């Protein structure tokens, strides 16, 4: 079934509502996180570029001794292990506190760091053989968006973590969405197949 653009927009809004607090578990499970390694299979160049970013390595900052000077300047104990601190982990991992999201490094190491799904939505619905997969390389983008892919990252998404709640910035901090979007994420490469 081919959906018109207004239909796709409505489905995306419904999907976003479903992902919010209080979503029924059966529906929320469909939106579980799959990890960036799953994305790597088809998007190797983007994955390699992302792997070199601060976002990919965000979890490491929480380890004892990492970025000691910055932690001390922020009033944090540089020798404390923050990898289990829910306040910190929420912004340094993928999907913490959500279905299929980061639990801890021992059980969900593939979701440590700020992965693809933080920006593009949990892949549980769209990274499937019938949707976006090696078996279906010529999928229709509108159909993938309709089942959960976030195509256009918004400033609001980023500001969930990039805000004055972070101990590393002051009250006068202003998030530069344009610069972060072009310099802080990954290179954008043309896709092999048209969608």
Buried (B, 14 or more C-beta within 10 A) or exposed (E): EEBEEEEBBEBBEEBEEBBEEEBEEEEBEBBBBBBBEBBBEBBEEBBEBBBEBEBBBBBBBBEEEBBEEEBEEBEBEBEBEBBEEEEBBBBBBBBBEBBBBBBBBEEBEBBBBBBBBBBBBBBBBBBBEEBBBEEBEEBBBBBBBBBBBBEEBEEEBBEEBBEEEEBEBEEEEEBBBEEBBEEBBBEEEEEEEEB
